[in-house]
Amino acid sequence: MLVADREGIVRHIGRGASGLSAAAASIRELLTLPPPTIRLPITSLDFGEDVPAGEARTVTLVVRNTGGKDLSITNLESDLEGVTFSLTELTVAPGERATVDITFTPAKGGPFSGTITISSDDPENSSVTVAISGTAIVVSVNPRADFDNDGEIGFSDFLAFAQAFGTDNATFDLDGNGLVDFPDFLEFARNFGKRLP
């Protein structure tokens, strides 16, 4: 009796009744799917050297399953405060890959680093880590762009600015040229969405 795998490689040759049980064992082994296997194409993620403090930056992590059964990711977590995930649980089919968006919002300026821990049902690597790093920068905010004085340059400030556009209203003349014009809009747009320190 001859047993070959799907690629045609001979896995067993046997004769008579004694060879039959060995052939059956070879067949069972060939029919048993290998367990899920987690693979990460990278071991570190770089958020860049210019992440504005207080603003979110997102990078993508790819997770592959090189095993023969579904891979269940049961948790993603980070030791760096301010990191969030688009998913913390997912299933990756054999031979497939999945992506997870990782977002970091630094609270202050300066270099940062930490790790992401991924837990799964891979029997050989139930927990794998990815290093994360980058540098947050402090972007100055023009307090004059907070027209409603609520501590944030937002939509209500934009509405007020839009109404004053084209006038000589000194409150909205951010560059001091005597007219609320396009350079003032650019300055306002640079500050939009930011909070005052």
Secondary structure, 3 states (H helix, E strand, C coil): CEEECCCCCEEEECCHHHHHHHHHHHHHHHHCCCCCCEECCCCEEECCCCEECCCCEEEEEEEEECCCCCEEEEEEEECCCCEEECCCCEEECCCCEEEEEEEECCCCCEEEEEEEEEEECCCCCCEEEEEEEEEEECCCCCHHHCCCCCCECCHHHHHHHHHHCCCCCCCCCCCCCCCCCHHHHHHHHHHCCCECC
